[in-house]
Amino acid sequence: MDGTDGHIHVDARMLLDNAAVRGMLARTFDLVGDSPTVVTSGCGLEVPYAMTSRRPESVTCLPCREHAAREHLRQAEQLDRLGGAPGVHVPEDQVRQAAARLRSLARRFMAG
């Protein structure tokens, strides 16, 4: 990380680790964790967290956009597989809607 990269990236773990999760853990356990200062981006670079975005329209790094699109599609496929599985207590229509939202985000990342 040399500080000269002006691109906006995506956090490689954007679907696994985010502010909402940290907030929920803070409320549940009464602990406050710091946001990371540096993250590994979808393109493999270590970048300041401040130079990342979850909004497809803000991401300017093409490899990161491609990574984010693949990850959203992968998550949508996982939801489709799990949606009708025995023991899943989420209504199937809600699972389909969530998968559709992920696919919509993937399309937005690919459209850049």
Backbone torsions as a table, in degrees:
resi	resn	phi	psi	omega
1	MET	NA	105.3	-177.1
2	ASP	-104.3	-1.9	176.2
3	GLY	82.8	-1.7	-178.4
4	THR	-93.2	-10.4	-179.3
5	ASP	-75.0	116.5	-178.5
6	GLY	-94.2	4.1	-178.3
7	HIS	-76.4	153.7	170.5
8	ILE	-96.9	129.8	-174.0
9	HIS	-111.6	179.6	168.8
10	VAL	-115.8	144.7	173.1
11	ASP	-67.9	128.4	-178.1
12	ALA	-58.1	-25.7	-178.3
13	ARG	-103.6	25.7	-172.2
14	MET	-58.7	-28.0	179.4
15	LEU	-88.3	-7.6	-177.5
16	LEU	-110.8	-28.9	-173.6
17	ASP	-135.7	118.4	179.2
18	ASN	-152.3	175.5	-176.9
19	ALA	-61.7	-35.4	179.8
20	ALA	-63.6	-41.2	178.0
21	VAL	-65.7	-46.1	178.8
22	ARG	-61.1	-39.2	178.4
23	GLY	-64.1	-42.5	178.6
24	MET	-63.0	-42.9	178.4
25	LEU	-65.0	-38.8	178.5
26	ALA	-62.9	-43.2	179.3
27	ARG	-68.7	-38.8	-177.0
28	THR	-69.7	-45.7	-173.5
29	PHE	-107.1	4.1	178.7
30	ASP	58.2	37.2	177.5
31	LEU	-122.5	146.3	178.1
32	VAL	-118.1	116.2	177.5
33	GLY	-95.7	147.5	177.8
34	ASP	-77.5	147.9	170.6
35	SER	-68.5	147.4	178.1
36	PRO	-66.0	148.5	177.6
37	THR	-91.0	-31.2	179.0
38	VAL	-131.5	137.3	179.1
39	VAL	-132.0	159.7	171.3
40	THR	-84.9	127.4	-176.5
41	SER	-87.3	170.3	178.7
42	GLY	-60.2	-25.2	178.9
43	CYS	-89.9	-1.8	176.8
44	GLY	98.3	-8.6	178.1
45	LEU	-78.8	150.7	168.6
46	GLU	-89.7	122.8	-175.8
47	VAL	-132.7	156.9	174.3
48	PRO	-60.8	139.2	179.0
49	TYR	-55.3	-33.4	-179.6
50	ALA	-64.9	-16.4	-179.9
51	MET	-99.5	24.7	176.8
52	THR	-121.1	160.2	177.5
53	SER	-149.3	153.9	173.9
54	ARG	-98.3	-13.2	-178.9
55	ARG	-82.3	118.5	-178.1
56	PRO	-53.3	-38.2	-177.0
57	GLU	-67.8	-18.6	-178.6
58	SER	-92.4	-19.6	-175.2
59	VAL	-79.2	122.3	-177.5
60	THR	-105.7	-9.1	179.2
61	CYS	-86.1	113.9	-176.9
62	LEU	-59.6	-46.5	177.5
63	PRO	-60.5	-33.8	177.0
64	CYS	-68.3	-39.9	177.7
65	ARG	-61.1	-43.8	179.6
66	GLU	-64.2	-42.1	177.9
67	HIS	-60.3	-47.6	-178.3
68	ALA	-62.8	-41.3	178.9
69	ALA	-62.1	-46.2	178.6
70	ARG	-60.0	-43.9	-177.9
71	GLU	-65.7	-40.7	178.2
72	HIS	-65.6	-40.2	177.7
73	LEU	-66.5	-39.7	177.8
74	ARG	-61.9	-43.9	178.3
75	GLN	-64.5	-39.4	178.3
76	ALA	-62.3	-42.2	178.6
77	GLU	-64.1	-39.9	177.2
78	GLN	-61.9	-43.1	177.8
79	LEU	-61.3	-43.4	179.0
80	ASP	-58.9	-42.5	-179.4
81	ARG	-67.6	-38.4	-175.9
82	LEU	-85.1	-19.7	-172.9
83	GLY	-53.8	-44.5	-177.8
84	GLY	-101.6	10.5	-176.8
85	ALA	-70.1	145.9	175.9
86	PRO	-59.9	141.0	178.5
87	GLY	89.8	-7.2	177.6
88	VAL	-84.9	121.3	-174.0
89	HIS	-103.2	27.9	175.7
90	VAL	-110.2	130.4	180.0
91	PRO	-54.3	138.4	-175.3
92	GLU	-58.5	-35.3	179.7
93	ASP	-66.1	-34.2	177.0
94	GLN	-68.2	-37.0	177.7
95	VAL	-65.2	-43.6	178.5
96	ARG	-62.5	-40.2	178.9
97	GLN	-64.1	-41.5	178.8
98	ALA	-64.2	-42.7	178.1
99	ALA	-63.1	-39.4	178.9
100	ALA	-64.9	-38.5	177.7
101	ARG	-64.2	-40.4	177.8
102	LEU	-64.1	-41.3	178.6
103	ARG	-65.6	-36.9	177.6
104	SER	-63.8	-42.4	176.7
105	LEU	-63.4	-41.1	178.4
106	ALA	-59.5	-43.2	178.5
107	ARG	-62.2	-38.6	179.2
108	ARG	-65.7	-38.0	177.1
109	PHE	-67.5	-36.7	-179.3
110	MET	-74.6	-23.6	-175.5
111	ALA	-75.4	-17.0	-174.4
112	GLY	-57.9	NA	NA
